[in-house]
Amino acid sequence: MPQLNPNPWFLIMLVSWAVFSLIIQPKLLSFTTINPFSTKLKMTTKTTSWTWPWT
């Protein structure tokens, strides 16, 4: 069965992961976020539970 022969496909997988890890990933991680994180404290709102008519 040719699907079980890892000879060409294993090398292709290793090269593609190396390209992704060493070239593409650092370029993607160098972008800054468009919306920077806010340092404000989040306001917590008090929520009330729903009163079910049958309980």
Phi, psi and omega in degrees: 000124183289339180292335183271355180276108184276005187304302181278329190282329180292320178294320178296319179295316180296318180293319180293321177292324178293318178296317180295315185287325187262336185245306188284316185297314177297328178291322179289324182284346181281345179290141176273157179286147181288317179253103180292156181293143181270146179263003179288150175281140180281138177275128178266131180261144180276123179253144178255146180283156181283134177265113181279138184290339184263005179255000000 
